[in-house]
Amino acid sequence: MMRVFPPWNPELRMSSRPLARRLIGGIAVGLVVLSAASGCESYLHRAETAYRDGRYLEVAEQLARRTDEVPQLSLREQARYGLYLGLALIELDHHSEARHWLSFSKDIVRDEPGALSPSQRALLEEGWNALQRRTPSREPSVEPPGLGDHSAG
């Protein structure tokens, strides 16, 4: 025996207009979120391209204008932000700021190894090593006895 269900109660049925409004509203919110995410990705991509092209000042200026947005970025984006800003700052001889941003990226990669691609991790290490070579050691240099004393008797 086949059972027949009664049709929906017309009072429970939504009219098509409110449903369409809700659907359009949901799509609009989705597009706003997507455009915000792609906007972030695009300025990071532009900074990466500018760095590869040797336009270090452009990278530093572009990323410095967005420093207040860094906490809202994903960990992957934060790591890329710190990497390219730090590398550009090395080239501009702003070593203490470069150390800050490369350390920032190194900390993220230590906790989330997949935050940077293998080539980006290699860049991070190269940048860190270059920074170490360009900045003097923080430890005082100690000369062996007798080599530093040139006074006559």
C-alpha positions in Angstrom: 0.0 0.0 0.0 1.4 3.4 -1.0 1.2 6.2 1.5 0.4 9.7 0.2 1.7 12.6 2.1 -0.4 15.7 2.3 1.1 18.8 0.5 3.0 21.4 2.6 0.9 23.7 4.7 0.8 27.0 2.6 1.4 29.0 5.8 4.8 27.3 6.3 5.9 27.7 2.7 8.2 30.7 2.1 7.3 32.9 -0.8 9.9 33.1 -3.6 10.8 36.8 -3.0 12.2 36.4 0.6 14.0 33.3 -0.5 15.5 35.1 -3.5 16.6 38.0 -1.3 18.3 35.6 1.2 20.0 33.8 -1.7 21.2 37.1 -3.3 22.4 38.3 0.1 24.4 35.1 0.7 26.0 35.4 -2.7 26.9 39.1 -2.1 28.5 38.2 1.2 30.5 35.4 -0.4 31.7 37.7 -3.1 32.8 40.3 -0.6 34.8 37.7 1.4 36.3 36.3 -1.8 37.3 39.7 -3.1 38.9 40.6 0.2 40.9 37.4 0.2 41.9 37.8 -3.4 42.9 41.5 -2.7 45.3 40.3 0.0 46.7 37.6 -2.2 47.1 40.1 -5.1 49.2 42.6 -3.1 51.4 39.8 -1.7 51.8 38.5 -5.3 52.7 42.0 -6.5 55.2 42.3 -3.7 56.7 38.9 -4.6 57.0 39.9 -8.3 58.5 43.3 -7.4 61.1 41.6 -5.2 62.1 39.2 -8.0 62.4 42.2 -10.3 64.7 44.0 -7.9 62.2 46.7 -7.0 63.0 46.6 -3.2 61.8 50.1 -2.3 58.4 49.4 -4.0 58.1 46.1 -2.0 59.0 47.8 1.3 56.6 50.8 0.7 53.7 48.6 -0.5 53.9 46.2 2.4 54.6 48.8 5.1 51.4 50.5 4.2 49.5 47.3 5.1 51.3 46.4 8.4 48.1 47.0 10.4 46.4 44.2 8.3 48.9 41.5 9.2 47.0 40.1 12.2 44.0 39.5 9.9 46.0 37.5 7.4 46.2 33.7 7.4 49.5 32.2 8.7 50.6 31.4 5.2 50.0 35.0 4.1 51.7 36.4 7.3 54.8 34.3 6.6 55.0 35.5 3.0 54.4 39.1 4.1 57.3 38.9 6.6 59.5 37.1 4.1 59.3 39.6 1.3 59.3 42.7 3.6 62.3 41.3 5.4 64.2 40.5 2.2 63.5 43.9 0.7 64.6 45.6 3.9 67.9 43.8 3.8 68.5 45.2 0.3 67.7 48.7 1.6 70.1 48.3 4.5 67.4 48.4 7.2 68.9 45.5 9.0 67.1 45.7 12.4 63.7 45.9 10.7 64.7 43.1 8.3 65.7 41.0 11.3 62.3 41.6 12.9 60.3 40.5 9.8 62.5 37.5 8.9 62.3 36.3 12.6 58.5 36.8 12.3 58.4 34.5 9.3 60.9 32.0 10.8 58.7 31.7 13.9 55.6 31.0 11.8 57.5 28.4 9.7 58.8 26.7 12.8 55.2 26.2 14.1 53.6 25.7 10.7 56.3 24.2 8.3 53.9 24.3 5.3 53.3 28.1 5.7 55.9 28.7 3.0 56.7 26.7 -0.1 60.1 25.0 -0.2 61.5 27.7 -2.5 60.2 30.4 -0.1 61.8 28.6 2.8 65.1 28.5 0.9 64.7 32.3 0.3 64.1 32.8 4.0 67.3 30.9 4.9 69.3 32.7 2.3 68.0 36.1 3.6 68.7 35.2 7.2 72.3 34.1 6.2 72.8 37.3 4.2 71.5 39.4 7.1 74.0 37.6 9.5 76.8 38.4 7.1 75.8 42.1 6.7 75.3 42.9 10.4 78.2 42.9 12.9 78.2 40.3 15.6 76.6 41.4 18.8 79.4 39.7 20.8 82.5 41.8 21.5 85.5 40.7 19.6 88.4 39.4 21.7 91.9 39.5 20.3 94.4 36.9 21.5 96.9 38.3 24.0 99.9 40.1 22.5 98.3 40.9 19.1 96.3 43.9 20.2 99.2 45.5 22.2 101.5 47.5 19.8 103.0 49.9 22.4 106.7 49.9 22.8 107.9 48.7 26.1 
